[in-house]
Amino acid sequence: MRFVPKGFQGLMPAAALMAAIASAAAIPAAASARQSLGPCEEKAPAARPEALLYVSDSYDSVVRIFEEPSLRCVGVIRRGLNQPSGIALDRHGYLYVANYNARNVAVYAPGLDRPVRIYRTGLTSPSDVAIGPDGTLYVVDGGILGYDSNVVEFASGSTAPARRFRIDQGLIRAVAVDRQNVLYVSYVTNGGVEGEVNRYAPGSTQGTNLELYELGAGTFGVAVDRAGDVLVADSENFKSYINIYPPGVTLPSMTIDVSSDSNTVRDIRLTHSGRLAVAMGAYTTIVCFACSGQSRTINVTTDGVAIFPASL
């Protein structure tokens, strides 16, 4: 793996890369321990790990849970899942899973392997989710197949859609929310030749195109760090990489190559320890680019990744 500076803005400071989206809870915190996660080769650890990495697998309809940074498997979730795709965690550790085939978003409390809440109304084929600091839930609906894709918004605590909007002439791939409740939506134009990212003010359905350069038809996952840097995953020519754009800059200040084996990036999440979790379809890789250490791989199929706790 190598780091390739691009553009003319210079490399982003490492400190700007060490924080992820801060998210808030839509459900009160649970007091239950992690004793009901189910078998996963080992029982849940007695001591609280540094962090937990959640990996969704649509092929086996399962979410696997790993300690981070050790990557030791500590649990699985199977009940209530049907082709799980994008996943997200709020600040209390509640897991939100976009069930593509079940046409819903299932919510799991910490330590439980059954849903405690289901979002169904207004959803037909959810493929990604994001949770804002104010508890607002954003769902990409129809973002895997076809061009009839939308973003469905649910206010905190409500399972009835508050808003629904689409991007004309574009296939929505992923969503992310920053610390100011600003929504970022990655998509591919209907011509299938380039990727774009729109930014939406809180409560707005009218987006602003960030006009980010060097994004292609393989544009997928998006993330925003604490400093406002936008990270966008893309794949082309049998290679996958992540472009990093500082606020207000349209050329990437850094590009991180994450694969040269024809696997495409499906999702990306920043961790609290300066790592980047990347869902690669055939496996999950942990890229250590703002910390010391080598990149590591979990050999499980994956469509979505999420980290608890969120980056500081």
HELIX and SHEET records of a PDB file:
HELIX    1   1 ALA A   14  LEU A   17  5                                   4    
SHEET    1   A 5 PHE A   3  VAL A   4  0                                        
SHEET    2   A 5 MET A 254  SER A 259 -1                                        
SHEET    3   A 5 LYS A 239  TYR A 245 -1                                        
SHEET    4   A 5 VAL A 230  GLU A 236 -1                                        
SHEET    5   A 5 VAL A 222  VAL A 224 -1                                        
SHEET    1   B 4 CYS A  73  ILE A  77  0                                        
SHEET    2   B 4 VAL A  62  GLU A  68 -1                                        
SHEET    3   B 4 ALA A  51  ASP A  57 -1                                        
SHEET    4   B 4 GLY A 304  PHE A 308 -1                                        
SHEET    1   C 4 PRO A  84  LEU A  89  0                                        
SHEET    2   C 4 LEU A  95  ASN A  99 -1                                        
SHEET    3   C 4 ASN A 104  TYR A 108 -1                                        
SHEET    4   C 4 ARG A 117  TYR A 119 -1                                        
SHEET    1   D 4 PRO A 126  ILE A 131  0                                        
SHEET    2   D 4 LEU A 137  ASP A 141 -1                                        
SHEET    3   D 4 ASN A 150  PHE A 154 -1                                        
SHEET    4   D 4 PRO A 161  ARG A 166 -1                                        
SHEET    1   E 4 GLY A 170  VAL A 177  0                                        
SHEET    2   E 4 LEU A 183  THR A 189 -1                                        
SHEET    3   E 4 GLY A 195  TYR A 200 -1                                        
SHEET    4   E 4 THR A 208  ASN A 209 -1                                        
SHEET    1   F 4 ASP A 267  LEU A 270  0                                        
SHEET    2   F 4 ARG A 275  ALA A 279 -1                                        
SHEET    3   F 4 THR A 284  CYS A 288 -1                                        
SHEET    4   F 4 ARG A 296  ILE A 298 -1                                        
END                                                                             
